[in-house]
Amino acid sequence: MTTPEGKVKNTVKKILKKYEGMVDGFWPVPSGLGESHLDYVGCVAVGKRPTGLFFAVETKAPGKKPTARQEKRINDVRGAGGKVFVIDGTTNTDTYEQFEAWLILMCMSK
């Protein structure tokens, strides 16, 4: 049985799969060693430029909020110029549609 957060993760994975070759990233596995990160860490190609844009996604069960540690990481990524999406599958956070629209925009930028 998939957890509520697992369902959100699965939907984000389906979106990311559509952009293989334009998005590279990974889902860090918490092990207690070293520093943790948000749920997905990636880089998206920006049009035909030889550069990309760093982004991260934090998935939550509907109605749940990021922890203090996650909020710090969110602020650190944004402070470094990266894009962060917090998605819980509702319209109270970033939505799947906003995430995918951003990916499309980045991939099509000239």
SVG drawing of the C-alpha trace seen along z (x, -y; Angstrom):
<svg xmlns="http://www.w3.org/2000/svg" viewBox="-6 -34 35 36">
<polyline fill="none" stroke="black" stroke-width="0.4" points="0.0,0.0 1.4,-3.4 1.5,-6.2 -0.1,-9.6 3.4,-11.0 4.3,-8.1 1.4,-8.9 2.7,-12.4 6.2,-11.1 4.9,-8.7 3.1,-11.5 6.3,-13.7 8.3,-10.7 5.8,-10.3 6.3,-14.0 10.1,-13.8 10.1,-10.7 8.5,-12.7 11.7,-14.9 14.4,-12.2 17.4,-13.6 16.5,-17.2 16.5,-16.6 19.1,-14.8 18.7,-14.1 18.2,-11.7 16.2,-10.8 18.6,-10.9 18.4,-8.0 18.6,-9.1 21.1,-6.9 22.0,-8.9 25.5,-9.6 26.4,-13.0 23.9,-15.8 20.4,-15.1 18.7,-17.0 15.1,-17.4 13.3,-14.5 14.5,-15.1 17.6,-17.0 18.0,-17.8 19.2,-19.9 17.1,-20.9 18.5,-21.9 17.7,-25.4 16.8,-25.4 19.8,-24.8 22.3,-26.5 25.2,-24.4 24.0,-25.2 21.2,-24.0 19.3,-25.2 19.5,-23.4 16.2,-22.5 14.8,-20.4 11.4,-19.0 10.1,-18.3 7.0,-16.0 4.6,-16.0 1.5,-14.1 -1.6,-16.4 -1.7,-19.1 1.7,-18.4 4.4,-21.1 8.2,-21.0 10.1,-20.4 12.4,-23.2 15.4,-21.3 13.7,-21.1 12.8,-24.8 16.4,-25.6 17.4,-23.5 14.7,-25.1 16.0,-28.6 19.6,-27.5 18.7,-26.2 16.8,-29.4 19.6,-31.5 22.0,-29.8 19.8,-30.6 18.1,-27.2 14.4,-26.6 12.4,-24.6 9.0,-23.1 7.1,-21.9 4.3,-19.6 1.6,-17.9 -0.9,-17.1 -3.2,-20.0 -3.6,-23.6 -2.3,-24.7 1.3,-24.2 3.1,-24.1 1.0,-22.0 1.9,-19.2 0.8,-21.5 3.0,-24.4 6.0,-22.0 5.5,-20.6 4.8,-24.0 8.2,-25.2 10.0,-22.2 8.5,-22.9 9.4,-26.6 13.0,-25.8 13.4,-23.1 12.0,-25.5 13.9,-28.6 16.3,-30.0"/>
</svg>
